[in-house]
Amino acid sequence: MARIFITGSTDGLGRAAAQSLIDNGHEVIVHARTTDRLAAVKDLLDRGATSVVGDLSDIEQTRDVADQVNRSGPLDSVVHNAGVLSGAHIFQVNVLAPYLLTALVHRPRRLIYLSSGMHRGGRATLSGIDWSGQAPQVSYSDSKLYVTALAVAVARLWPDVLSNAVDPGWVPTKMGGPSAPDDLRLGHLTQAWLATSNDPEAQTSGGYWHHQQRTKAHPAVYDHEFQNDLLSRLASVTGERIA
């Protein structure tokens, strides 16, 4: 049995992954933006899941989420699933929060970061960003390029951790919309597999995965200079460094 923390797990892919993992006998910590949102996972809590609460668009609440998780005990895996498609908080939720939680949550054996095929349309530059966190000029594609680079950078810097990024496909969630053509089950299957499986392929690191197939990401994702610049800037914003 593994112990897994999943951000943004009250609906969509996060909830589907949490339910699948519980079905398979694992212990899951679900995350909700507010206490009211926990009603959406009451059935999972009734089945033994535990919960943490905090708004990942707020840096101090993100710190508190990390504290809540650390107080609950050691983890085997973290799935950085939470994300937003539009609005003023793309940078904070999609990039800053995964970085800060990576830095603050006691290091697990496995880390999974939700990317998107849209990351290939992201701009491989870090100029012009308001690194104070108010960054409406960062697009969804930009944010997914950055978080994919983060996943691969962590794999390089932490050889004792399996760190991977996942493209779940365009699936029918609140974010993807009801007409999305991909299979929701396949969308969350890879996250759960990377978080728990003993398959040799699932025990590799630094990958970009789509439906359990390792594929190539944007070239900037593998650029050490780009990775290091990203990490340096995120460390400057948060005051936390990934050593």
C-alpha positions in Angstrom: 0.0 0.0 0.0 1.3 3.4 -1.0 0.5 6.8 0.6 -0.2 9.4 -2.1 -1.0 13.2 -1.9 -3.0 14.6 -4.9 -3.5 18.3 -5.3 -6.7 19.6 -6.8 -8.5 16.3 -6.1 -12.1 17.4 -5.6 -13.1 16.9 -9.3 -11.8 16.0 -12.7 -8.5 14.0 -13.1 -7.5 14.5 -9.5 -10.6 13.0 -8.1 -10.6 10.2 -10.7 -7.0 9.3 -9.7 -7.8 9.5 -6.0 -10.8 7.1 -6.5 -8.8 4.7 -8.6 -6.0 4.6 -6.0 -8.4 4.0 -3.1 -10.1 1.3 -5.1 -6.7 -0.4 -5.4 -6.1 -0.3 -1.6 -3.8 2.8 -1.4 -4.0 5.6 1.2 -4.8 8.9 -0.4 -4.7 12.5 0.9 -7.1 14.6 -1.1 -6.7 18.4 -1.4 -9.5 21.0 -1.7 -9.2 24.7 -2.2 -11.8 25.4 0.6 -13.4 23.5 3.3 -16.8 23.8 1.5 -15.2 21.9 -1.5 -14.6 18.8 0.7 -18.3 18.0 0.2 -17.3 16.9 -3.3 -15.1 14.1 -1.9 -17.2 13.0 1.0 -17.5 9.5 -0.4 -13.7 9.3 -0.6 -13.3 10.6 2.9 -15.9 8.0 4.1 -13.7 5.3 2.5 -10.7 6.4 4.5 -9.1 9.2 2.5 -7.8 12.2 4.6 -7.8 15.8 3.5 -5.9 19.0 3.4 -7.3 22.4 2.6 -5.8 25.5 1.0 -5.9 27.9 -2.0 -2.9 27.2 -4.2 -3.2 30.7 -5.8 -2.0 32.1 -2.4 1.6 31.5 -1.5 1.0 31.5 2.3 -1.9 29.1 2.0 0.3 26.9 -0.2 2.9 26.9 2.6 0.1 25.8 5.0 -0.9 23.0 2.7 2.7 21.7 2.8 2.6 21.9 6.7 -0.7 20.0 6.8 0.8 17.3 4.6 4.0 17.0 6.6 2.1 16.7 9.9 0.2 13.8 8.5 3.3 11.6 8.0 5.6 10.4 5.3 4.5 10.0 1.7 5.3 7.6 -1.1 4.1 9.9 -3.9 2.8 13.3 -4.7 0.7 14.0 -7.8 0.8 17.8 -8.6 -2.6 17.7 -10.4 -4.1 21.1 -9.6 -4.3 23.6 -12.4 -6.2 26.4 -14.0 -6.7 27.1 -17.7 -7.3 30.8 -17.6 -7.5 33.8 -15.3 -5.1 35.8 -13.2 -3.7 32.9 -11.2 -2.3 30.6 -14.0 1.3 31.2 -12.9 0.6 30.8 -9.2 -1.4 27.6 -9.4 0.3 25.9 -12.3 3.9 26.8 -11.6 4.6 28.5 -8.3 2.5 26.1 -6.2 4.1 22.8 -7.5 7.5 24.3 -7.0 6.8 25.5 -3.5 5.2 22.2 -2.5 8.1 20.3 -4.0 10.5 22.4 -1.9 8.5 22.1 1.4 6.8 18.7 1.5 9.0 16.1 2.9 10.6 14.4 0.0 8.6 11.4 -1.3 9.9 8.6 -3.5 7.9 9.7 -6.5 6.7 13.0 -7.9 4.2 13.4 -10.8 3.5 16.8 -12.4 0.5 17.4 -14.7 1.6 18.8 -18.0 -0.3 19.2 -21.3 0.4 18.7 -25.0 -0.2 22.5 -25.1 3.2 23.0 -23.4 4.8 22.6 -26.9 3.2 26.0 -27.7 4.8 27.6 -24.7 7.4 30.3 -24.9 10.9 29.0 -24.0 11.8 32.3 -22.3 11.6 33.6 -18.8 11.8 37.3 -19.7 8.9 39.6 -19.2 7.3 37.7 -16.3 6.3 39.5 -13.1 8.1 37.1 -10.7 6.2 38.6 -7.8 3.5 36.1 -8.7 1.0 38.4 -10.4 1.7 37.2 -13.9 -1.4 37.4 -16.2 0.9 37.5 -19.2 1.9 33.9 -18.6 -0.3 31.7 -20.8 -1.5 28.2 -20.0 0.9 26.8 -22.6 3.8 28.8 -21.0 2.9 27.4 -17.5 2.8 23.8 -18.7 6.2 24.3 -20.4 7.6 25.6 -17.1 6.1 22.8 -14.9 7.4 20.2 -17.3 10.9 21.6 -17.1 10.5 21.6 -13.3 9.7 17.9 -13.4 12.7 17.0 -15.5 15.0 19.4 -13.4 13.9 17.6 -10.2 14.7 14.3 -11.8 18.2 15.5 -12.5 18.8 17.1 -9.1 17.2 14.4 -7.0 18.4 11.1 -8.3 16.8 9.3 -5.4 13.3 10.5 -6.5 11.3 9.4 -9.5 10.1 12.6 -11.1 8.0 12.7 -14.2 5.5 14.8 -16.1 2.3 13.6 -17.6 0.2 14.8 -20.5 -3.3 13.4 -19.7 -4.7 14.3 -23.1 -7.8 16.5 -23.8 -10.3 14.8 -21.5 -13.9 15.7 -20.6 -13.3 17.5 -17.3 -14.4 20.9 -16.1 -11.2 22.3 -17.6 -11.3 20.2 -20.8 -15.1 20.7 -21.4 -17.8 18.1 -22.1 -16.8 17.7 -25.8 -13.2 16.8 -25.2 -12.4 13.7 -27.3 -10.0 11.7 -25.1 -10.8 9.0 -22.6 -11.0 10.2 -19.0 -9.9 6.9 -17.7 -6.8 7.0 -19.8 -6.3 10.5 -18.6 -5.8 9.6 -15.0 -4.4 6.1 -15.4 -0.8 7.2 -16.1 -0.6 9.3 -12.9 -1.8 6.5 -10.7 0.6 4.1 -12.5 3.6 6.3 -12.0 2.6 6.9 -8.4 2.4 3.2 -7.4 3.4 0.7 -10.0 6.4 -1.7 -9.7 6.6 -2.0 -13.4 10.2 -1.2 -14.5 9.0 1.5 -16.9 7.1 3.2 -14.1 10.2 3.3 -12.0 12.1 5.5 -14.4 12.6 9.3 -14.0 12.8 12.4 -16.0 10.1 11.3 -18.5 7.2 13.0 -20.3 4.4 10.5 -20.5 1.1 10.2 -22.4 -1.1 7.2 -21.8 1.7 5.2 -20.3 4.0 5.9 -23.3 7.2 8.0 -22.8 7.4 10.6 -25.5 9.5 13.7 -26.3 8.7 17.1 -24.7 9.6 20.5 -26.0 13.4 20.8 -26.3 13.6 23.5 -23.7 12.4 21.1 -21.1 15.8 19.2 -21.3 17.9 22.4 -21.4 19.9 22.6 -18.1 20.4 26.4 -18.5 16.6 26.9 -18.9 15.9 24.6 -16.0 18.4 26.3 -13.7 17.2 29.8 -14.6 13.6 28.7 -13.9 14.6 27.2 -10.5 16.6 30.3 -9.6 13.7 32.6 -10.3 11.2 30.5 -8.4 13.6 30.3 -5.5 13.9 34.1 -5.5 10.1 34.5 -5.4 9.4 31.9 -2.8 12.5 32.1 -0.6 12.7 28.3 -0.9 15.4 26.5 -2.9 15.3 23.0 -4.3 18.8 21.8 -3.5 
